[in-house]
Amino acid sequence: MNSKSILAGLNAPQREAVESSRGAFLVVSGPGSGKTHVIVRRIAHLVNSGIPAWKMIAITFTNKAAEELRKRLGDLLSPEDTKAVWAKTFHATCLAMLRRDADGFESFRKRGLRQDFTVWGERESWAALRQVVKEVPDGDMI
């Protein structure tokens, strides 16, 4: 996609955010103000300017918002570039980093954790706790 089409339809503050040559940036504004639009256009602008997509990260709070980022990136970038951009929630980003670098963490190695470890949600945690309580003989609980 060319620069003109990436910038089309942006108002002055949005255009400034998309074209900014500064490094990392944070978009804070009210609902429906175009935050996702700006983030996606900025990433497309940077990729179009020669910065590799794998150097991009867009972090959000919800799975729905992360999915929307990926969908909109897919409309502007090649499938390879879309896949290379990390458009994830905070939790998914941290999990991906832990999995990627698990072999480098001494605490992981000491506990025998591997890159394919699983993170339990509340339901799984409670189920495991109930199982442990069932298996402990009466009187051994504190």
PyMOL commands that place a pseudoatom at each C-alpha (Angstrom):
pseudoatom trace, name=CA, resn=MET, resi=1, chain=A, elem=C, hetatm=0, pos=[0.000, 0.000, 0.000]
pseudoatom trace, name=CA, resn=ASN, resi=2, chain=A, elem=C, hetatm=0, pos=[1.376, 3.433, -0.841]
pseudoatom trace, name=CA, resn=SER, resi=3, chain=A, elem=C, hetatm=0, pos=[1.847, 6.290, 1.632]
pseudoatom trace, name=CA, resn=LYS, resi=4, chain=A, elem=C, hetatm=0, pos=[-0.987, 8.334, 0.157]
pseudoatom trace, name=CA, resn=SER, resi=5, chain=A, elem=C, hetatm=0, pos=[-3.565, 5.625, 0.735]
pseudoatom trace, name=CA, resn=ILE, resi=6, chain=A, elem=C, hetatm=0, pos=[-2.197, 4.907, 4.236]
pseudoatom trace, name=CA, resn=LEU, resi=7, chain=A, elem=C, hetatm=0, pos=[-2.721, 8.564, 5.177]
pseudoatom trace, name=CA, resn=ALA, resi=8, chain=A, elem=C, hetatm=0, pos=[-6.062, 9.003, 3.385]
pseudoatom trace, name=CA, resn=GLY, resi=9, chain=A, elem=C, hetatm=0, pos=[-8.946, 10.061, 5.604]
pseudoatom trace, name=CA, resn=LEU, resi=10, chain=A, elem=C, hetatm=0, pos=[-6.849, 10.904, 8.657]
pseudoatom trace, name=CA, resn=ASN, resi=11, chain=A, elem=C, hetatm=0, pos=[-7.388, 14.175, 10.504]
pseudoatom trace, name=CA, resn=ALA, resi=12, chain=A, elem=C, hetatm=0, pos=[-4.362, 16.342, 11.413]
pseudoatom trace, name=CA, resn=PRO, resi=13, chain=A, elem=C, hetatm=0, pos=[-3.610, 14.817, 14.864]
pseudoatom trace, name=CA, resn=GLN, resi=14, chain=A, elem=C, hetatm=0, pos=[-4.075, 11.273, 13.516]
pseudoatom trace, name=CA, resn=ARG, resi=15, chain=A, elem=C, hetatm=0, pos=[-1.798, 12.002, 10.563]
pseudoatom trace, name=CA, resn=GLU, resi=16, chain=A, elem=C, hetatm=0, pos=[0.832, 13.448, 12.909]
pseudoatom trace, name=CA, resn=ALA, resi=17, chain=A, elem=C, hetatm=0, pos=[0.735, 10.275, 15.032]
pseudoatom trace, name=CA, resn=VAL, resi=18, chain=A, elem=C, hetatm=0, pos=[1.001, 8.017, 11.974]
pseudoatom trace, name=CA, resn=GLU, resi=19, chain=A, elem=C, hetatm=0, pos=[3.905, 9.935, 10.432]
pseudoatom trace, name=CA, resn=SER, resi=20, chain=A, elem=C, hetatm=0, pos=[5.848, 10.589, 13.645]
pseudoatom trace, name=CA, resn=SER, resi=21, chain=A, elem=C, hetatm=0, pos=[9.456, 9.464, 13.400]
pseudoatom trace, name=CA, resn=ARG, resi=22, chain=A, elem=C, hetatm=0, pos=[9.784, 8.977, 17.158]
pseudoatom trace, name=CA, resn=GLY, resi=23, chain=A, elem=C, hetatm=0, pos=[10.110, 5.446, 18.507]
pseudoatom trace, name=CA, resn=ALA, resi=24, chain=A, elem=C, hetatm=0, pos=[7.475, 3.804, 20.652]
pseudoatom trace, name=CA, resn=PHE, resi=25, chain=A, elem=C, hetatm=0, pos=[4.288, 5.710, 21.251]
pseudoatom trace, name=CA, resn=LEU, resi=26, chain=A, elem=C, hetatm=0, pos=[1.082, 5.464, 23.231]
pseudoatom trace, name=CA, resn=VAL, resi=27, chain=A, elem=C, hetatm=0, pos=[-2.359, 6.369, 21.915]
pseudoatom trace, name=CA, resn=VAL, resi=28, chain=A, elem=C, hetatm=0, pos=[-4.798, 7.544, 24.584]
pseudoatom trace, name=CA, resn=SER, resi=29, chain=A, elem=C, hetatm=0, pos=[-8.203, 8.892, 23.622]
pseudoatom trace, name=CA, resn=GLY, resi=30, chain=A, elem=C, hetatm=0, pos=[-11.900, 8.276, 24.074]
pseudoatom trace, name=CA, resn=PRO, resi=31, chain=A, elem=C, hetatm=0, pos=[-14.047, 5.531, 22.545]
pseudoatom trace, name=CA, resn=GLY, resi=32, chain=A, elem=C, hetatm=0, pos=[-14.649, 5.803, 18.824]
pseudoatom trace, name=CA, resn=SER, resi=33, chain=A, elem=C, hetatm=0, pos=[-11.951, 8.415, 18.302]
pseudoatom trace, name=CA, resn=GLY, resi=34, chain=A, elem=C, hetatm=0, pos=[-9.851, 6.298, 15.925]
pseudoatom trace, name=CA, resn=LYS, resi=35, chain=A, elem=C, hetatm=0, pos=[-7.146, 4.789, 18.170]
pseudoatom trace, name=CA, resn=THR, resi=36, chain=A, elem=C, hetatm=0, pos=[-7.127, 1.453, 16.360]
pseudoatom trace, name=CA, resn=HIS, resi=37, chain=A, elem=C, hetatm=0, pos=[-7.232, 3.220, 13.008]
pseudoatom trace, name=CA, resn=VAL, resi=38, chain=A, elem=C, hetatm=0, pos=[-4.151, 5.282, 13.946]
pseudoatom trace, name=CA, resn=ILE, resi=39, chain=A, elem=C, hetatm=0, pos=[-2.198, 2.316, 15.321]
pseudoatom trace, name=CA, resn=VAL, resi=40, chain=A, elem=C, hetatm=0, pos=[-2.871, 0.188, 12.241]
pseudoatom trace, name=CA, resn=ARG, resi=41, chain=A, elem=C, hetatm=0, pos=[-2.017, 3.034, 9.870]
pseudoatom trace, name=CA, resn=ARG, resi=42, chain=A, elem=C, hetatm=0, pos=[1.184, 3.801, 11.793]
pseudoatom trace, name=CA, resn=ILE, resi=43, chain=A, elem=C, hetatm=0, pos=[2.326, 0.192, 11.564]
pseudoatom trace, name=CA, resn=ALA, resi=44, chain=A, elem=C, hetatm=0, pos=[1.511, 0.138, 7.827]
pseudoatom trace, name=CA, resn=HIS, resi=45, chain=A, elem=C, hetatm=0, pos=[3.380, 3.429, 7.372]
pseudoatom trace, name=CA, resn=LEU, resi=46, chain=A, elem=C, hetatm=0, pos=[6.455, 2.103, 9.188]
pseudoatom trace, name=CA, resn=VAL, resi=47, chain=A, elem=C, hetatm=0, pos=[6.454, -1.154, 7.206]
pseudoatom trace, name=CA, resn=ASN, resi=48, chain=A, elem=C, hetatm=0, pos=[5.974, 0.852, 4.002]
pseudoatom trace, name=CA, resn=SER, resi=49, chain=A, elem=C, hetatm=0, pos=[8.979, 2.975, 5.067]
pseudoatom trace, name=CA, resn=GLY, resi=50, chain=A, elem=C, hetatm=0, pos=[11.192, -0.105, 5.226]
pseudoatom trace, name=CA, resn=ILE, resi=51, chain=A, elem=C, hetatm=0, pos=[11.016, -1.119, 8.876]
pseudoatom trace, name=CA, resn=PRO, resi=52, chain=A, elem=C, hetatm=0, pos=[10.500, -4.889, 9.149]
pseudoatom trace, name=CA, resn=ALA, resi=53, chain=A, elem=C, hetatm=0, pos=[7.072, -5.950, 10.398]
pseudoatom trace, name=CA, resn=TRP, resi=54, chain=A, elem=C, hetatm=0, pos=[8.645, -8.342, 12.919]
pseudoatom trace, name=CA, resn=LYS, resi=55, chain=A, elem=C, hetatm=0, pos=[9.904, -5.276, 14.808]
pseudoatom trace, name=CA, resn=MET, resi=56, chain=A, elem=C, hetatm=0, pos=[6.321, -4.076, 15.425]
pseudoatom trace, name=CA, resn=ILE, resi=57, chain=A, elem=C, hetatm=0, pos=[4.260, -4.738, 18.516]
pseudoatom trace, name=CA, resn=ALA, resi=58, chain=A, elem=C, hetatm=0, pos=[0.748, -3.486, 19.232]
pseudoatom trace, name=CA, resn=ILE, resi=59, chain=A, elem=C, hetatm=0, pos=[-0.480, -4.342, 22.721]
pseudoatom trace, name=CA, resn=THR, resi=60, chain=A, elem=C, hetatm=0, pos=[-4.072, -3.991, 23.860]
pseudoatom trace, name=CA, resn=PHE, resi=61, chain=A, elem=C, hetatm=0, pos=[-6.257, -5.120, 26.744]
pseudoatom trace, name=CA, resn=THR, resi=62, chain=A, elem=C, hetatm=0, pos=[-8.825, -7.462, 25.208]
pseudoatom trace, name=CA, resn=ASN, resi=63, chain=A, elem=C, hetatm=0, pos=[-8.788, -10.419, 22.834]
pseudoatom trace, name=CA, resn=LYS, resi=64, chain=A, elem=C, hetatm=0, pos=[-11.490, -8.673, 20.802]
pseudoatom trace, name=CA, resn=ALA, resi=65, chain=A, elem=C, hetatm=0, pos=[-9.323, -5.565, 20.353]
pseudoatom trace, name=CA, resn=ALA, resi=66, chain=A, elem=C, hetatm=0, pos=[-6.265, -7.664, 19.440]
pseudoatom trace, name=CA, resn=GLU, resi=67, chain=A, elem=C, hetatm=0, pos=[-8.314, -9.564, 16.852]
pseudoatom trace, name=CA, resn=GLU, resi=68, chain=A, elem=C, hetatm=0, pos=[-9.559, -6.279, 15.405]
pseudoatom trace, name=CA, resn=LEU, resi=69, chain=A, elem=C, hetatm=0, pos=[-5.970, -5.022, 15.126]
pseudoatom trace, name=CA, resn=ARG, resi=70, chain=A, elem=C, hetatm=0, pos=[-4.928, -8.191, 13.270]
pseudoatom trace, name=CA, resn=LYS, resi=71, chain=A, elem=C, hetatm=0, pos=[-7.946, -7.977, 10.952]
pseudoatom trace, name=CA, resn=ARG, resi=72, chain=A, elem=C, hetatm=0, pos=[-7.259, -4.361, 10.048]
pseudoatom trace, name=CA, resn=LEU, resi=73, chain=A, elem=C, hetatm=0, pos=[-3.537, -5.015, 9.610]
pseudoatom trace, name=CA, resn=GLY, resi=74, chain=A, elem=C, hetatm=0, pos=[-4.506, -7.792, 7.194]
pseudoatom trace, name=CA, resn=ASP, resi=75, chain=A, elem=C, hetatm=0, pos=[-6.345, -5.212, 5.106]
pseudoatom trace, name=CA, resn=LEU, resi=76, chain=A, elem=C, hetatm=0, pos=[-3.181, -3.105, 4.715]
pseudoatom trace, name=CA, resn=LEU, resi=77, chain=A, elem=C, hetatm=0, pos=[-0.223, -5.492, 4.893]
pseudoatom trace, name=CA, resn=SER, resi=78, chain=A, elem=C, hetatm=0, pos=[0.843, -8.656, 3.144]
pseudoatom trace, name=CA, resn=PRO, resi=79, chain=A, elem=C, hetatm=0, pos=[-0.116, -11.902, 4.907]
pseudoatom trace, name=CA, resn=GLU, resi=80, chain=A, elem=C, hetatm=0, pos=[3.545, -12.412, 5.898]
pseudoatom trace, name=CA, resn=ASP, resi=81, chain=A, elem=C, hetatm=0, pos=[3.847, -8.927, 7.375]
pseudoatom trace, name=CA, resn=THR, resi=82, chain=A, elem=C, hetatm=0, pos=[0.483, -9.221, 9.117]
pseudoatom trace, name=CA, resn=LYS, resi=83, chain=A, elem=C, hetatm=0, pos=[1.607, -12.441, 10.789]
pseudoatom trace, name=CA, resn=ALA, resi=84, chain=A, elem=C, hetatm=0, pos=[4.982, -10.944, 11.758]
pseudoatom trace, name=CA, resn=VAL, resi=85, chain=A, elem=C, hetatm=0, pos=[3.454, -8.045, 13.714]
pseudoatom trace, name=CA, resn=TRP, resi=86, chain=A, elem=C, hetatm=0, pos=[2.756, -8.890, 17.338]
pseudoatom trace, name=CA, resn=ALA, resi=87, chain=A, elem=C, hetatm=0, pos=[-0.822, -7.632, 17.795]
pseudoatom trace, name=CA, resn=LYS, resi=88, chain=A, elem=C, hetatm=0, pos=[-1.739, -9.175, 21.124]
pseudoatom trace, name=CA, resn=THR, resi=89, chain=A, elem=C, hetatm=0, pos=[-3.109, -8.571, 24.589]
pseudoatom trace, name=CA, resn=PHE, resi=90, chain=A, elem=C, hetatm=0, pos=[-0.721, -7.814, 27.459]
pseudoatom trace, name=CA, resn=HIS, resi=91, chain=A, elem=C, hetatm=0, pos=[-1.120, -11.376, 28.719]
pseudoatom trace, name=CA, resn=ALA, resi=92, chain=A, elem=C, hetatm=0, pos=[-0.618, -12.994, 25.322]
pseudoatom trace, name=CA, resn=THR, resi=93, chain=A, elem=C, hetatm=0, pos=[2.457, -10.835, 24.685]
pseudoatom trace, name=CA, resn=CYS, resi=94, chain=A, elem=C, hetatm=0, pos=[4.051, -11.812, 27.992]
pseudoatom trace, name=CA, resn=LEU, resi=95, chain=A, elem=C, hetatm=0, pos=[3.189, -15.466, 27.449]
pseudoatom trace, name=CA, resn=ALA, resi=96, chain=A, elem=C, hetatm=0, pos=[4.736, -15.398, 23.960]
pseudoatom trace, name=CA, resn=MET, resi=97, chain=A, elem=C, hetatm=0, pos=[7.906, -13.817, 25.364]
pseudoatom trace, name=CA, resn=LEU, resi=98, chain=A, elem=C, hetatm=0, pos=[8.129, -16.380, 28.162]
pseudoatom trace, name=CA, resn=ARG, resi=99, chain=A, elem=C, hetatm=0, pos=[7.647, -19.235, 25.731]
pseudoatom trace, name=CA, resn=ARG, resi=100, chain=A, elem=C, hetatm=0, pos=[10.146, -17.798, 23.265]
pseudoatom trace, name=CA, resn=ASP, resi=101, chain=A, elem=C, hetatm=0, pos=[12.794, -17.276, 25.933]
pseudoatom trace, name=CA, resn=ALA, resi=102, chain=A, elem=C, hetatm=0, pos=[11.941, -20.101, 28.362]
pseudoatom trace, name=CA, resn=ASP, resi=103, chain=A, elem=C, hetatm=0, pos=[15.257, -21.877, 27.812]
pseudoatom trace, name=CA, resn=GLY, resi=104, chain=A, elem=C, hetatm=0, pos=[17.092, -18.755, 28.956]
pseudoatom trace, name=CA, resn=PHE, resi=105, chain=A, elem=C, hetatm=0, pos=[15.392, -18.540, 32.353]
pseudoatom trace, name=CA, resn=GLU, resi=106, chain=A, elem=C, hetatm=0, pos=[17.323, -20.396, 35.041]
pseudoatom trace, name=CA, resn=SER, resi=107, chain=A, elem=C, hetatm=0, pos=[14.190, -20.636, 37.203]
pseudoatom trace, name=CA, resn=PHE, resi=108, chain=A, elem=C, hetatm=0, pos=[12.396, -22.394, 34.328]
pseudoatom trace, name=CA, resn=ARG, resi=109, chain=A, elem=C, hetatm=0, pos=[15.232, -24.866, 33.843]
pseudoatom trace, name=CA, resn=LYS, resi=110, chain=A, elem=C, hetatm=0, pos=[15.446, -25.646, 37.587]
pseudoatom trace, name=CA, resn=ARG, resi=111, chain=A, elem=C, hetatm=0, pos=[11.748, -26.525, 37.616]
pseudoatom trace, name=CA, resn=GLY, resi=112, chain=A, elem=C, hetatm=0, pos=[11.898, -28.492, 34.385]
pseudoatom trace, name=CA, resn=LEU, resi=113, chain=A, elem=C, hetatm=0, pos=[9.572, -26.080, 32.554]
pseudoatom trace, name=CA, resn=ARG, resi=114, chain=A, elem=C, hetatm=0, pos=[9.671, -26.138, 28.772]
pseudoatom trace, name=CA, resn=GLN, resi=115, chain=A, elem=C, hetatm=0, pos=[8.564, -23.723, 26.081]
pseudoatom trace, name=CA, resn=ASP, resi=116, chain=A, elem=C, hetatm=0, pos=[5.242, -25.508, 25.669]
pseudoatom trace, name=CA, resn=PHE, resi=117, chain=A, elem=C, hetatm=0, pos=[4.159, -24.933, 29.283]
pseudoatom trace, name=CA, resn=THR, resi=118, chain=A, elem=C, hetatm=0, pos=[0.492, -24.241, 29.983]
pseudoatom trace, name=CA, resn=VAL, resi=119, chain=A, elem=C, hetatm=0, pos=[-0.964, -21.333, 31.894]
pseudoatom trace, name=CA, resn=TRP, resi=120, chain=A, elem=C, hetatm=0, pos=[-4.012, -22.275, 33.908]
pseudoatom trace, name=CA, resn=GLY, resi=121, chain=A, elem=C, hetatm=0, pos=[-7.047, -20.078, 34.243]
pseudoatom trace, name=CA, resn=GLU, resi=122, chain=A, elem=C, hetatm=0, pos=[-9.149, -19.785, 37.358]
pseudoatom trace, name=CA, resn=ARG, resi=123, chain=A, elem=C, hetatm=0, pos=[-11.267, -22.825, 36.474]
pseudoatom trace, name=CA, resn=GLU, resi=124, chain=A, elem=C, hetatm=0, pos=[-8.242, -25.104, 35.994]
pseudoatom trace, name=CA, resn=SER, resi=125, chain=A, elem=C, hetatm=0, pos=[-6.592, -23.811, 39.176]
pseudoatom trace, name=CA, resn=TRP, resi=126, chain=A, elem=C, hetatm=0, pos=[-9.675, -24.519, 41.298]
pseudoatom trace, name=CA, resn=ALA, resi=127, chain=A, elem=C, hetatm=0, pos=[-10.077, -27.981, 39.728]
pseudoatom trace, name=CA, resn=ALA, resi=128, chain=A, elem=C, hetatm=0, pos=[-6.468, -28.835, 40.610]
pseudoatom trace, name=CA, resn=LEU, resi=129, chain=A, elem=C, hetatm=0, pos=[-6.917, -27.559, 44.153]
pseudoatom trace, name=CA, resn=ARG, resi=130, chain=A, elem=C, hetatm=0, pos=[-10.084, -29.642, 44.607]
pseudoatom trace, name=CA, resn=GLN, resi=131, chain=A, elem=C, hetatm=0, pos=[-8.189, -32.711, 43.358]
pseudoatom trace, name=CA, resn=VAL, resi=132, chain=A, elem=C, hetatm=0, pos=[-5.349, -32.142, 45.818]
pseudoatom trace, name=CA, resn=VAL, resi=133, chain=A, elem=C, hetatm=0, pos=[-7.795, -31.712, 48.710]
pseudoatom trace, name=CA, resn=LYS, resi=134, chain=A, elem=C, hetatm=0, pos=[-9.492, -35.010, 47.754]
pseudoatom trace, name=CA, resn=GLU, resi=135, chain=A, elem=C, hetatm=0, pos=[-6.157, -36.855, 47.737]
pseudoatom trace, name=CA, resn=VAL, resi=136, chain=A, elem=C, hetatm=0, pos=[-4.867, -35.564, 51.091]
pseudoatom trace, name=CA, resn=PRO, resi=137, chain=A, elem=C, hetatm=0, pos=[-5.788, -37.944, 53.914]
pseudoatom trace, name=CA, resn=ASP, resi=138, chain=A, elem=C, hetatm=0, pos=[-8.085, -36.513, 56.575]
pseudoatom trace, name=CA, resn=GLY, resi=139, chain=A, elem=C, hetatm=0, pos=[-6.144, -34.969, 59.397]
pseudoatom trace, name=CA, resn=ASP, resi=140, chain=A, elem=C, hetatm=0, pos=[-3.160, -34.042, 57.185]
pseudoatom trace, name=CA, resn=MET, resi=141, chain=A, elem=C, hetatm=0, pos=[-4.631, -30.678, 56.272]
pseudoatom trace, name=CA, resn=ILE, resi=142, chain=A, elem=C, hetatm=0, pos=[-3.533, -27.674, 58.273]
for i in range(1, 142): cmd.bond("trace and resi %d" % i, "trace and resi %d" % (i + 1))
show_as sticks, trace
zoom trace
